[in-house]
Amino acid sequence: MHDRSPEIAGDAEAPQVGELSPPDRTLMGPGPSEVHPRVLRGMSTPLVGHLDPAFVEIMDEVQELLRYTFRTDNRWTIPVSGTGSASMEAAIGNLVEPGDMMLVPTNGYFGERMASMAERAGGDVVEVDAPWGEPLDPADVEAAFDAHQPDVFGFVHAETSTGVLQPHVSELTDIAHAHDAYVIADCVTSLGGVEMRVDEWDVDVAYSGPQKCLSCPPGASPLTLNDRAMDKVLDRDEQPRSWYLDLSLLEGYWGDERAYHHTAPITNVYAIREALRLVAEEGIESRWERHRAVAGDLKAGLQDLGLEMNAPDEYWLPSLNAVRVPDGIDDGAVIDYLLEEYDIEIASGLGDLAGDVWRIGCMGYSARPQNVEFLLAALEDALADQGFDGN
Ligand SMILES: *Cc1c(COP(=O)(O)O)cnc(C)c1O
C-alpha cells in the first residue's frame, strides 16, 4: 500500500459482501429466459470503444441480424439501450406528438403501459376493448377508427399477461392505413419465437426486448421503423420529451454519421449480436416451428395433468402459456414450491388475471424438451403437494 495523502483521514467501514453466486434456476417464467452459453461467453469478451471501427462493424452486423429477425428491410432498425420498455417508449414517445390521438387495446397489461406512455408524450388516448384473455376483433378496431380517427394505433402481438397471440395482423394494419394512421406493434414476446413479418404485414413500427424469445440478457432492445414512420418522427414540430430516446438523435449514432450520442452498452450489443447469430443459424422459420413444437408438448402435458389453458387454442401463444389455476389451489404456494424444491421459475397472473392463472414461458433457449419434461414432473409434484388430483 502506498501512503495516503494527509487530507484523507480514517477508514470507512466497507460492506462485507460475499462472492456472487445466484442459484441455478430453470427459467420458465415470462422473462428473462435462460441465456445460451455462447451469449454469456460473448459478454465476457473485452470491451472496445463505442466509436471504434471494430465496434461500428459490430453495429452493422447487429442491424443486419435484426432486420432478418424482424423480417424487414427497414433501414431504421436498431437495438435501443435499455429493456423492452425502452424500445417501447422510443416507439411511442417519438411517434406520438402532443395532440396526437393513440388507440390502444384493453385486453392485457401492456396496452395500459402503451396508454401511459402515450399520455406522457402529450397524446390523447382512446381504447379498443376486448376482454383479458382474448385478442382484438378487427371489427372492433374498425369501429374505434370510425369513432375516433386516431393518428397512431398500438397493439400487442403477443400478450405476456394473458398468453394470447393476436391473429389477423394484416387486417389490423389495413384498417389503420385506410385511416392514414401509423401502426406500432409490441413484439416483445413474439420476436424470435412466434411468426412476425414486419414488412409483409405492413407494420410501421415494431419493438421488442432481448430477454424473452431471443434469450439474451436485458439491456439492448430491438426497434424497427419504416420510412413512413421515420418521416413522421423527423418532421415533428416539437422535440420528443426524452432526450435519451430521441430517435432523430439516435439516428446520428446508428445511421451513417456514427457520431456520439450516448455510450452504447457495448457488452449488451455483443450479447444481442450472438443471440441473433443463433437465430440466423437456426433459421427464423425453424425457430418459430421449434417454439410451436416444444410449447405444444408443454401444453399437452399441462392438459394431461388436468389443467386448462387460459387462451382458446386458436389464440394460443407458444412463448407464453397461461394456464388456469384449479379451484381450491393456492397459485402462490405452487410457485414457491417449484422455486424452493426444483429451482424452477414460473409466474403468477397479472391485473385482471391475478390469482387465476400461472404464466409459463417457453422462450428461446428455455424452449427445450428437457426443460418442459422437468417442469411437468415438478409441477405434478407441486400440485400433488397441494392436494390436487386432476383425474
Ligand atoms: C416484457 C414485456 C414488455 C416490457 O419489457 P421490459 O424488458 O420488462 O421492459 C413490454 N411488452 C410486453 C408484451 C412484454 O412482455
The ligand as an SDF file (V2000), in Angstrom:
LIG
                    3D

 15 15  0  0  0  0  0  0  0  0999 V2000
  -41.7750   -7.8070  -21.0430 C   0  0  0  0  0  0  0  0  0  0  0  0
  -42.6910   -7.0010  -21.8860 C   0  0  0  0  0  0  0  0  0  0  0  0
  -42.5310   -5.6080  -22.0600 C   0  0  0  0  0  0  0  0  0  0  0  0
  -41.5300   -4.7980  -21.2870 C   0  0  0  0  0  0  0  0  0  0  0  0
  -40.2520   -5.2390  -21.3910 O   0  0  0  0  0  0  0  0  0  0  0  0
  -39.1900   -4.9890  -20.2060 P   0  0  0  0  0  0  0  0  0  0  0  0
  -37.9770   -5.6460  -20.7550 O   0  0  0  0  0  0  0  0  0  0  0  0
  -39.7280   -5.6410  -18.9880 O   0  0  0  0  0  0  0  0  0  0  0  0
  -39.0030   -3.5430  -20.0350 O   0  0  0  0  0  0  0  0  0  0  0  0
  -43.3730   -4.9710  -22.9390 C   0  0  0  0  0  0  0  0  0  0  0  0
  -44.3400   -5.6360  -23.6020 N   0  0  0  0  0  0  0  0  0  0  0  0
  -44.5390   -6.9580  -23.4450 C   0  0  0  0  0  0  0  0  0  0  0  0
  -45.6280   -7.6380  -24.2110 C   0  0  0  0  0  0  0  0  0  0  0  0
  -43.7260   -7.6730  -22.5820 C   0  0  0  0  0  0  0  0  0  0  0  0
  -43.9320   -8.9880  -22.4140 O   0  0  0  0  0  0  0  0  0  0  0  0
  1  2  1  0
  2  3  1  0
  2 14  2  0
  3  4  1  0
  3 10  2  0
  4  5  1  0
  5  6  1  0
  6  7  2  0
  6  8  1  0
  6  9  1  0
 10 11  1  0
 11 12  2  0
 12 13  1  0
 12 14  1  0
 14 15  1  0
M  END
$$$$
